[in-house]
């Protein structure tokens, strides 16, 4: 059942104490102790704040109750695993990876859909985006209570991959900056990282070739995807007019050059190795400098935002969440496949025809040199559906006939953007 919060003030609803002739309230306390303003229509400010305090106490109580249930769920999972493994201590060290996953993208989508539906059914000012943002943090705390979770992301502090990771996993996780995609994949494989977040593509710049090459050389799986829109800000301790030097990474400065030319023309533009480097320089020169960076950089380094949306055009960046296993079907999935072809006439045509004949919709195809011999290529194909779907199973069986190598890199739920 839904929690019952204290009833709103009678001043905000039809109230039998209200005079039908004047519409004015008496000064007596209502049933909930709120005193009417003597002018008539609204409660006093202090009384409204007391109602806020009452709501906050109830919200905190219910959040703690929810977290206790999450801990009980984690304990129940542990008992199930112990029973499944017959309490064999050796086997328990290497638990079935599929049961270790406390972050479940399919479950996340169900929760978001549920709370969105609840919110839509109840009159109130909360938007669906606001509810999802709130529950992103509720679920982040819930997951970390069940099992401490470490997320590895590419790049230094406040990189775009860091932004994507926090967007998906929330503030309660432990985040680790890693300097290469290969090290992230190794970290997930060894168990040092619960999940990895790596860049895949950008709607303007295209695919990340290094990511594709590294995915070809690992048995780790694509577990989920994250899409975030470009959103860059000017960060500074002073007003924009006092800024003499602007710091930023090469990529971010180039994506915001039109705004900089229009609003900070003539200022010194200094290219830094990263947003982290730019922020550190700004902190040493607070009286006359600024940084181009994401909102996360403001949070991480304590530099205020002065202007938003500096980007030249709206681009979308896509990231993969890497795990040791795939997610089960969610009825709205994507599958990422890599294959190389036998050296035969028409092999690529027959490979693509396998998907057409089984009715599988391909959404992207890329090729990269395999590295095994000259002019040999790996093909990376993304398609709608899950590898367990009968259409994709049939297509992959056809594909095997013309391939020298074939591997499913992962099936995962279609992105549910939360930014």
Steps between C-alpha positions, in 0.01 A plus 500: 500500500611858436625695804249736655646843562343757733191651342551833325382809676124554486584836348615321187184291463129543554457568869172482693629777730515742211216748477300432187417867478847655544735213419705608802645279768464540874822551694449175694739212445390242249506127557872486424588798720568745217402857578336704230646831396276775633461640150306188419609269223844354576680349801787694652851438365621346825214251497577400142859432598382284789300295249818463291684375809223247566518375141880475519487290815256260336704482179819417695314237702369334184838520326664324793226238493562447128875463558444242773291297255781529243744362756261212565488433125881487492501255790234285331712488182797387709299218656377391156857492370622303799226246446567484127871443553431250781712708737817395322753762616720451195211554261367794698821688427406485132127561517295476186561840342141545392382493862764750615352785300331740741457762229233371262413729206176311436391538862601868489273560202210326675544720808519819292188400307316413822577822688428701186160333475429566869596863459281539191200356686528751784447874454809700584778720360772230475601425141599156374860622454511621862365169633759304302782722627387450860470123459835483325657594835263280702598201288869594512490484880296177491749325271800606704336381822446155351858481378772769497543588133806641322470660157802552276473772237733622226690818561584732787255659741203676330559336160195430282520133599492608867188708425339199329587267789351728767196560279431127489614378843438800727706657775520207745749289304879501520650641180849428370666692216683263261732614222416240233212288372724191521561555874126543561425169327775329699365650822151367435641159406705477820212621717686812618227701327132412530428670167685707242380800299669549162428734206353345186390774264401862455222622271740751344842330513391138440625176655788464746738273309714417804194376692404268213854361482508430874154340500628261233764376743296441816234259615330768712144590400309814412249521785324831439536820303495865603419796279568853621454830316788745481458763772794725577522795737721791588637455852655794681540663841445845347254668265545422133612859430804458730625184327831541316598134449285201405624146566365179349580179317551512124175313434280719721654827384445405135137407572438837666711732282203691353371596845851596611551720193170677561515540878871495593666637191862600550556289810792259522386144419727239662477136391539257792556126509160442663211671677661401828820679398296805393319518835822470697646792304188707553513443875852646504385807303154565641494878449511498119450152351222261397456140387292341226366176644199287596284569805670207674827698498327774697388242757838327521720809522265750661521756218165679448315488168454841340362402156338187359472333157813632335509218243484586127249227419307233684691172474438169674775279638443127552679287758495129579473357851727195514435196718594134516154392378207607281157610617196276430245623243293808584282510184681818394862403442800539275769249411860574402680239289851471359597272211771449240436343161655220302681621189230420247317693231173651626571410865398842638183500290401158633584606856269801484234303314478262798354782709264618227362152439423454871345845538769642730543878486865614492560847644876536449794326334870583536821330391847497652825329392522169684874525557548134414598555136496770233158603367313280744218677684274461800142616450299641788122495461233638731142377462160525663409205722663257745730212413239265650233619252423230246556736205850595617584139585403396147694788343814416694476135394490615137787739565726222631505343152695791352706602805844398615419649842177610670434627851212675673652791692184552699123540511370786712189715556453798272618818666272677748652846505483659844696823457 
